[in-house]
Amino acid sequence: MCDGKRVITISYDRLSPEALEAVITDFVTRDATDYGMTEVSLQRKIAQVRKQLTSDKAVIVFDESSRTCNIISTNDPLLRNHKR
């Protein structure tokens, strides 16, 4: 995902509340998402990611080649030369 060829950033506020909730929920429930030794509730994970999006610490990206969405840090090297 996100091989840099055809990646589009999507501002969280351009999505409907339902679509945003679905993207965040999909992201936090992936197998590779790790929150350490402490168990964190789904609602808390969603709230944490939403806060990162609203504070511009994370951004939603859409990879046209794989037709998938992801949420990445705004410091991610993928965004270094990418204009939002």
Secondary structure, 3 states (H helix, E strand, C coil): CCCCCCEEEECHHHCCHHHHHHHHHHHHCCCCCCCCCCCCCHHHHHHHHHHHHHCCCEEEEEECCCCEEEEEECCCHHHCCCCC
